[in-house]
Amino acid sequence: MQHTEWKTGIEQAMESENVREMLDGLREAERDITVKMAEITHLRELMTRVTQVFGGGGGHGGYKDRMAETVAAISDLETEIVRDIDRETVLMQHLRMRIEHVPEHRERSVLQMRYLAHKDWGEIAEVMDMRMEALMKMHRRAVHALEETEAAA
């Protein structure tokens, strides 16, 4: 079995020369962070329930060991999230600068709402007062314009 290294959305986006891959990587990074935050919430809830059942006092070594492992897991995930958020912030600043060079205002707006404000297609269509089909065409033109601005740089 061949081992291939799994990369986070942020790593894919930062390494990508391709605009579309970078945009997809940025959206994947958001999902990665959301999943980690949900995992932290779940671990904290479990810890709270266990503490309520067994009490926060002395107890036996097994309980304390498990609590220490859970606290360490939460701390590790929080560290990962902070690192991911820092990397995503750098990527978003880079993307923001590139989007600013897209000449057409409405195309720029679509890119900003989708990739910087993380709006879904329905929200963007409503704000732009466009049908979904027209929005998708505009998005394709906007991504093409973004690619052109990169090629010109």
N, C-alpha and C positions, 0 to 999 in steps of 0.2 A: 504494500500500500504506500503510495507516494504522499508525503506530508507537504501540504501547502500552508504557508503562514496566513492566518486570518488577520485582516486589518480592520480597524475601526473606520467609520465613515469619515472622521476627521483626517486620519492618515491617508485614506484614499484621495480625499479632496486636496490635501496639501501637496501630495506627490503628483497630482494629475496635471498634465499639460492641456488636456481637453476640457473645454468650458463645460460641456454637458456632464462629464464625469465629476467635475468640481462641484457643480450645482447639486447633483445627485448625492455626492458625498456629504455635502453640507446638510441636506435633509436627513440623511442616514445618521449623521452625528447627533442631530436633535433627538432622534429616536433612541440612540444609544444612551444619551444622558437621561432621558425620561425613564427608560427601563431601570437604570441604576438607581435613580431617585425612588422609584416604586419599590425596589428591593430594599433600600434603606428603611423606608416607611414600614414595610412588612417586618423587617427584623426588629425595629423599635417596638412595634406592636406586640410581637412575640415576647420580647424581653419584658415589657410592661406586664403582660399576662402571667408570665412565669414568676416575676417578682411578686405579684399579688397572690399567687397560689402558695409559693414557698416562703414568702417574706423576704425582706431585704437584709436580715441579720445573718448571724454566724453560718449555720448550715454546714453541710458536709462538703468535702473537697470536690466531688463530682459536679455539684450545682455551681460552685464558685468557678470551676474550670470552664464549664459550659458558658457561664455568663461572661467570663473573660474572653473566650473565643468569639462570642457574639459581638462584644464590644470591639474587638480587634477587627472583625469582619466589617462592621459598620465604619470604623475608622479608615480601613483600606478603601472601601467604596467611596467614602467622602473625599479621600485624597485623589482617587481616580476621577471623580466628577469635577473637582476643582481644576485638575490638569486638563481635562477635556474641555471645560468651559474656557480656560485660558487659550487653548489652541483654537477653539472655535471662534473666539473673539478676534484673534489675529486673522484668521481666514475670512471672517465677515468684514473686517476692515479692508482687507485686500479686495474682496468682492465689491464692497461699497464703492471703492475708488474706481474700479473697472466699470461698474454700472453707471457712474456719473458721466462716463465718456460716451454712453449710448446717446446718439443725437436726438432721437425722437422722444418727446416727453412722455407720451402714453406708453410706449414700449418700456421706457425706463421705469415708469410707475408699476407696470406689471411685474417686472423683475424685482423691484423693491418690495412690493407686497408679498410676492411668492417666497422669495429667498431671504429677505432681511426681516420682514414682519411675520413670516410663517403663516400667512393666510391660506385657506383652502380655496380651490377653484370657484366654488359657489360664492364665497365672500368677495373675491376679486371681481367676478362677473357682476355682482350687485353694485359694488362701489363704482366700477367702470361703466355701469349701465350697458352691458353687452350680453349678447347671447353666447352660450358656451362655445359654439363652433367658431365664432368670430374671435373670442378670447384665445382659443387654442392657436389660431392662425397668427394672431398678434404675438403670442408667446414665442412661436417658432421664429418669427421675424426678429423679435427682441433677442433671442439667444443667438441668432445668426449675426445680428449687429454687435453683440457682445464679443463673439468670436472675431469679428472684423476689427474691433477696437484693440483686441489683444494682438492680432497679426500686425497692426499698424504700429504698435508700441515697440 
